[in-house]
């Protein structure tokens, strides 16, 4: 299931294309379809580096399967994870010639790798492609703004609740007899580095949510969202 930001961007993209009618089947293609057709598939093993900080930014990537973390190692050794990219997400955007962050495979993953030089050269004369790039950029900006709000204004409990709801939505998990079960590809340390918390705080918060029956924890990577209303109140 696409994120709200992605869905909004795709709606705007489709409406724009409808006005221009640049191709017969343009309305049936998502922005990712339009961009992805110019790339090649590449596979990465668990914890493999896809690109490193300060490397030349030569490609844009679309996740086909698995999960990718976009992260930065700070001067004092701490790590900040900027985002997790799941199937359908696009990463590798840069305004400068080099990457500011690193990208690593959280689990085994497949991505479409698109050469930036080819992409932007084609977009000059391809209205559908240029609007697809615009839609994907809007979705990325919306996601970044939402995460900034989480880090800047929410408590630890609110951050964890927001994260779990977001993962459930993006993973497309269905309602089961006991709630929505989410399998997390990332570790608790990854979650802590994403939410700006310590691993102890993340573990303590998950335990508290379990004790209040908001979630269940069948294992360290499996979370069942038992009380969606309680989690959404924390996310409001």
C-alpha positions as CSV (number, residue, x, y, z in Angstrom):
1,X,0.0,0.0,0.0
2,X,1.5,3.4,-1.0
3,X,2.0,6.1,1.6
4,X,-0.4,9.0,1.8
5,X,2.2,11.3,0.4
6,X,2.8,8.9,-2.6
7,X,-1.0,8.5,-3.1
8,X,-1.5,12.3,-3.1
9,X,1.4,12.8,-5.5
10,X,0.1,10.1,-7.9
11,X,-3.3,11.7,-7.9
12,X,-1.9,15.1,-8.8
13,X,0.3,13.4,-11.4
14,X,-2.7,11.6,-13.0
15,X,-4.8,14.8,-13.0
16,X,-2.0,16.7,-14.8
17,X,-1.5,14.0,-17.4
18,X,-5.3,13.8,-18.0
19,X,-5.2,17.5,-18.9
20,X,-2.3,17.0,-21.4
21,X,-2.9,13.5,-22.8
22,X,0.7,12.9,-23.7
23,X,0.3,9.2,-24.2
24,X,-2.6,6.8,-24.7
25,X,-1.9,4.8,-21.5
26,X,-0.3,7.5,-19.4
27,X,-3.2,7.4,-16.8
28,X,-2.5,3.6,-16.2
29,X,1.1,4.1,-15.3
30,X,2.3,5.4,-11.9
31,X,5.2,7.8,-11.6
32,X,7.5,4.9,-10.5
33,X,6.5,2.9,-13.6
34,X,7.4,5.9,-15.9
35,X,10.8,6.4,-14.2
36,X,11.6,2.7,-13.6
37,X,11.3,1.7,-17.3
38,X,14.7,3.5,-17.9
39,X,16.6,1.4,-15.3
40,X,18.1,-2.1,-14.7
41,X,17.5,-4.4,-11.8
42,X,20.3,-4.9,-9.2
43,X,20.4,-7.2,-6.1
44,X,22.0,-6.5,-2.8
45,X,22.6,-8.8,0.2
46,X,21.7,-8.0,3.8
47,X,23.7,-5.0,5.1
48,X,25.4,-4.4,1.7
49,X,26.2,-0.8,0.9
50,X,24.3,0.5,-2.2
51,X,26.1,3.8,-2.1
52,X,28.2,5.6,0.4
53,X,28.3,9.1,1.8
54,X,30.3,11.5,-0.4
55,X,30.2,9.1,-3.4
56,X,29.2,10.5,-6.7
57,X,25.4,10.6,-7.1
58,X,25.0,8.8,-10.4
59,X,21.8,6.9,-10.0
60,X,18.2,7.0,-8.7
61,X,16.9,3.8,-7.2
62,X,13.4,2.2,-6.9
63,X,12.9,-0.6,-4.3
64,X,11.3,-3.7,-5.8
65,X,11.6,-5.9,-2.7
66,X,13.2,-5.9,0.7
67,X,14.1,-2.8,2.7
68,X,16.8,-0.1,2.5
69,X,18.0,2.4,5.2
70,X,19.2,5.8,4.3
71,X,21.6,6.9,7.1
72,X,24.5,9.1,8.1
73,X,27.3,8.5,10.6
74,X,27.8,11.5,12.8
75,X,31.2,12.8,13.9
76,X,30.9,11.3,17.4
77,X,30.0,7.8,16.1
78,X,26.3,8.1,16.5
79,X,24.1,7.1,13.5
80,X,21.0,8.8,12.2
81,X,18.7,6.9,9.9
82,X,16.9,9.4,7.7
83,X,14.3,7.0,6.3
84,X,13.5,3.4,5.5
85,X,12.6,2.6,1.9
86,X,10.3,-0.3,1.2
87,X,8.9,-1.8,-2.0
88,X,7.9,1.0,-4.3
89,X,9.9,3.7,-2.6
90,X,12.4,5.9,-4.5
91,X,15.8,7.0,-3.1
92,X,19.0,8.6,-4.2
93,X,17.7,12.1,-4.8
94,X,20.5,14.7,-4.6
95,X,20.8,18.4,-5.6
96,X,24.6,18.2,-5.3
97,X,27.0,16.0,-7.3
98,X,27.7,13.7,-4.3
99,X,25.6,11.8,-1.8
100,X,25.1,13.3,1.7
101,X,23.9,10.0,3.1
102,X,24.7,6.3,2.7
103,X,22.2,3.7,1.5
104,X,22.3,0.2,2.9
105,X,20.2,-3.0,2.4
106,X,18.5,-3.8,5.6
107,X,17.6,-7.2,4.2
108,X,18.2,-8.9,0.9
109,X,16.7,-6.6,-1.6
110,X,16.2,-5.9,-5.3
111,X,16.2,-2.3,-6.7
112,X,15.8,-0.7,-10.1
113,X,18.9,1.5,-10.8
114,X,18.4,4.4,-13.1
115,X,21.2,6.5,-14.5
116,X,20.6,10.1,-13.5
117,X,22.2,11.5,-16.7
118,X,19.9,9.5,-18.9
119,X,16.9,10.2,-16.7
120,X,17.3,14.0,-16.7
121,X,18.3,14.2,-20.4
122,X,15.1,12.3,-21.4
123,X,13.0,14.4,-19.0
124,X,13.9,17.5,-21.0
125,X,11.8,16.4,-23.9
126,X,9.4,14.0,-22.3
127,X,6.6,15.7,-20.5
128,X,5.3,12.5,-18.9
129,X,8.7,11.7,-17.4
130,X,9.2,15.2,-16.1
131,X,5.9,15.2,-14.4
132,X,6.6,11.8,-12.9
133,X,9.8,13.1,-11.4
134,X,7.9,16.1,-10.0
135,X,5.3,13.8,-8.4
136,X,8.0,11.6,-6.8
137,X,9.9,14.7,-5.5
138,X,6.7,16.0,-3.9
139,X,6.1,12.6,-2.2
140,X,9.6,12.6,-0.9
141,X,9.3,16.2,0.5
142,X,6.0,15.3,2.2
143,X,7.6,12.3,3.8
144,X,10.6,14.3,5.1
145,X,8.3,17.0,6.5
146,X,6.3,14.4,8.4
147,X,9.4,12.8,9.8
148,X,10.7,16.2,10.9
149,X,7.4,16.7,12.9
150,X,7.9,13.3,14.6
151,X,11.5,14.1,15.7
152,X,10.7,17.6,16.7
153,X,7.5,17.4,18.6
154,X,6.5,13.9,19.6
155,X,7.2,11.9,22.8
156,X,9.0,8.5,22.7
157,X,5.7,6.7,22.9
158,X,4.1,8.8,20.2
159,X,7.2,8.3,17.9
160,X,7.0,4.5,18.3
161,X,3.2,4.5,17.7
162,X,3.6,6.6,14.6
163,X,6.4,4.3,13.3
164,X,4.3,1.1,13.8
165,X,1.2,2.6,12.1
166,X,3.4,3.8,9.2
167,X,5.0,0.4,8.7
168,X,1.6,-1.4,8.8
169,X,0.3,0.9,6.1
170,X,3.3,0.8,3.9
171,X,3.7,-3.0,4.2
172,X,0.1,-3.5,3.1
173,X,-0.6,-5.8,6.1
174,X,-4.2,-7.1,6.4
175,X,-6.4,-7.2,9.5
176,X,-6.2,-10.6,11.2
177,X,-8.2,-12.2,14.0
178,X,-6.0,-10.6,16.7
179,X,-5.1,-7.3,14.9
180,X,-2.8,-6.2,12.1
181,X,0.5,-8.1,12.2
182,X,3.6,-6.4,11.0
183,X,6.9,-8.0,10.3
184,X,9.7,-5.5,10.8
185,X,12.8,-6.0,8.6
186,X,14.9,-3.7,10.7
187,X,16.4,-4.2,14.1
188,X,15.4,-2.2,17.2
189,X,18.7,-0.4,17.0
190,X,17.7,0.7,13.5
191,X,14.3,1.9,14.8
192,X,16.0,3.8,17.6
193,X,18.4,5.5,15.1
194,X,15.4,6.4,12.9
195,X,13.3,7.8,15.8
196,X,16.2,9.7,17.5
197,X,15.9,7.4,20.6
198,X,18.1,4.9,22.4
199,X,17.5,1.2,21.9
200,X,16.6,1.0,25.6
201,X,13.9,3.6,25.2
202,X,12.5,1.8,22.1
203,X,12.4,-1.6,23.9
204,X,10.8,0.0,27.0
205,X,8.2,1.8,25.0
206,X,7.3,-1.4,23.1
207,X,6.9,-3.3,26.4
208,X,4.7,-0.5,27.7
209,X,2.5,-0.6,24.6
210,X,2.2,-4.4,25.0
211,X,1.3,-4.1,28.7
212,X,-1.5,-1.7,27.8
213,X,-2.8,-4.2,25.2
214,X,-2.2,-1.7,22.3
215,X,0.2,-4.2,20.7
216,X,1.4,-7.8,21.1
217,X,5.0,-8.9,20.5
218,X,5.1,-12.5,19.3
219,X,8.9,-12.1,18.5
220,X,11.4,-9.3,18.3
221,X,10.6,-8.6,14.6
222,X,6.8,-9.4,14.7
223,X,4.4,-6.8,16.1
224,X,0.6,-7.2,16.2
225,X,-1.3,-3.9,16.4
226,X,-4.2,-5.0,18.6
227,X,-5.7,-1.5,19.4
228,X,-5.4,0.7,16.4
229,X,-7.5,3.4,18.0
230,X,-5.1,3.8,20.9
231,X,-2.1,3.9,18.5
232,X,-3.9,6.5,16.3
233,X,-4.6,8.7,19.3
234,X,-0.9,8.7,20.0
235,X,-0.2,9.5,16.4
236,X,-2.7,12.4,16.2
